[in-house]
Amino acid sequence: MKQFNVIIAIALMGLSQMALASVKVTVNGMVCSFCAQGIEKSISKMDETKAVFVDLKNKVVVVEAKEGKTLNEKLISEEIKDSGYDVVKIETISQTVAQFRAQQKDKK
């Protein structure tokens, strides 16, 4: 019975880590702060979005999900494309927007 409880605990820890995942999108075509504002505003309106960070220098958009919600990569991609930009790559990262932002700041 103890082994079963340990397995369940490990599985639940893995699920909580997945819930913390954010989506990192590499985008071509963003050249100014107006571009960044437009993307940030449109993605922020999505129900599952907690936070958005747009890094113009690295051409990256990071989207963090609200607790208990799952981000839909396809919808995020469509939203960015509908705004007039090209989506080059989408990946899931295990950082919050604040953690990603701090990491980028440390690189400078």
C-alpha positions as CSV (number, residue, x, y, z in Angstrom):
1,M,0.0,0.0,0.0
2,K,2.9,2.4,0.8
3,Q,4.3,1.8,-2.7
4,F,1.0,2.7,-4.3
5,N,0.8,5.9,-2.3
6,V,4.3,6.9,-3.3
7,I,3.5,6.2,-7.0
8,I,0.3,8.4,-6.7
9,A,2.3,11.2,-5.0
10,I,4.9,11.2,-7.7
11,A,2.3,11.2,-10.4
12,L,0.5,14.1,-8.8
13,M,3.8,16.1,-8.5
14,G,4.3,15.5,-12.3
15,L,0.8,16.8,-13.0
16,S,1.4,19.9,-10.9
17,Q,4.6,20.6,-12.8
18,M,2.7,20.3,-16.1
19,A,0.1,22.8,-14.9
20,L,2.9,25.3,-14.4
21,A,4.0,25.0,-18.0
22,S,4.0,28.0,-20.3
23,V,4.1,28.3,-24.0
24,K,7.1,30.0,-25.7
25,V,6.4,31.1,-29.3
26,T,9.1,32.3,-31.7
27,V,7.6,35.0,-33.9
28,N,8.9,36.7,-37.1
29,G,7.7,40.2,-38.1
30,M,7.7,41.9,-34.7
31,V,9.7,45.1,-35.0
32,C,8.3,47.7,-32.6
33,S,6.7,48.1,-29.2
34,F,3.3,48.6,-31.0
35,C,3.7,45.1,-32.4
36,A,4.4,43.7,-28.9
37,Q,1.4,45.6,-27.4
38,G,-0.9,44.2,-30.1
39,I,0.1,40.6,-29.5
40,E,0.1,41.0,-25.7
41,K,-3.4,42.5,-25.8
42,S,-4.9,39.9,-28.0
43,I,-3.5,36.9,-26.2
44,S,-4.3,38.4,-22.8
45,K,-8.0,38.3,-23.7
46,M,-7.9,34.5,-24.0
47,D,-9.7,32.8,-21.0
48,E,-6.9,30.5,-20.1
49,T,-4.1,33.2,-20.1
50,K,-2.7,34.4,-16.9
51,A,0.3,36.4,-18.2
52,V,2.0,37.3,-21.5
53,F,5.5,38.5,-22.1
54,V,6.7,39.7,-25.5
55,D,10.5,40.0,-26.0
56,L,11.1,42.0,-29.2
57,K,14.9,41.6,-29.1
58,N,14.6,37.8,-29.2
59,K,11.4,37.6,-31.1
60,V,9.7,35.5,-28.5
61,V,6.2,35.5,-26.9
62,V,5.7,33.6,-23.6
63,V,2.2,32.8,-22.5
64,E,1.4,31.5,-19.0
65,A,-1.8,29.6,-18.2
66,K,-4.1,30.4,-15.3
67,E,-4.0,27.8,-12.5
68,G,-6.1,24.8,-13.5
69,K,-6.2,25.8,-17.2
70,T,-4.5,24.5,-20.2
71,L,-3.1,26.6,-23.0
72,N,-4.1,25.8,-26.6
73,E,-1.1,26.2,-28.7
74,K,-3.1,26.1,-31.9
75,L,-5.3,29.0,-30.8
76,I,-2.3,31.0,-29.6
77,S,-0.6,30.4,-33.0
78,E,-3.8,31.5,-34.9
79,E,-4.1,34.6,-32.8
80,I,-0.5,35.6,-33.6
81,K,-0.9,34.8,-37.3
82,D,-4.2,36.8,-37.4
83,S,-2.3,39.7,-36.0
84,G,0.0,39.6,-39.1
85,Y,3.0,37.8,-37.8
86,D,4.7,34.5,-38.7
87,V,4.9,31.7,-36.0
88,V,8.3,30.0,-36.4
89,K,8.3,27.6,-33.4
90,I,6.1,26.7,-30.5
91,E,7.4,24.9,-27.4
92,T,6.3,24.2,-23.9
93,I,8.6,25.5,-21.1
94,S,8.4,24.9,-17.4
95,Q,8.8,28.5,-16.4
96,T,6.3,31.2,-15.5
97,V,6.4,34.5,-17.4
98,A,8.1,36.1,-14.3
99,Q,10.8,33.5,-14.3
100,F,11.4,33.8,-18.1
101,R,11.5,37.5,-17.8
102,A,14.0,37.4,-15.0
103,Q,16.2,34.9,-16.9
104,Q,16.2,37.3,-19.9
105,K,17.1,40.2,-17.7
106,D,20.0,38.2,-16.2
107,K,21.4,37.6,-19.8
108,K,21.8,41.3,-20.4
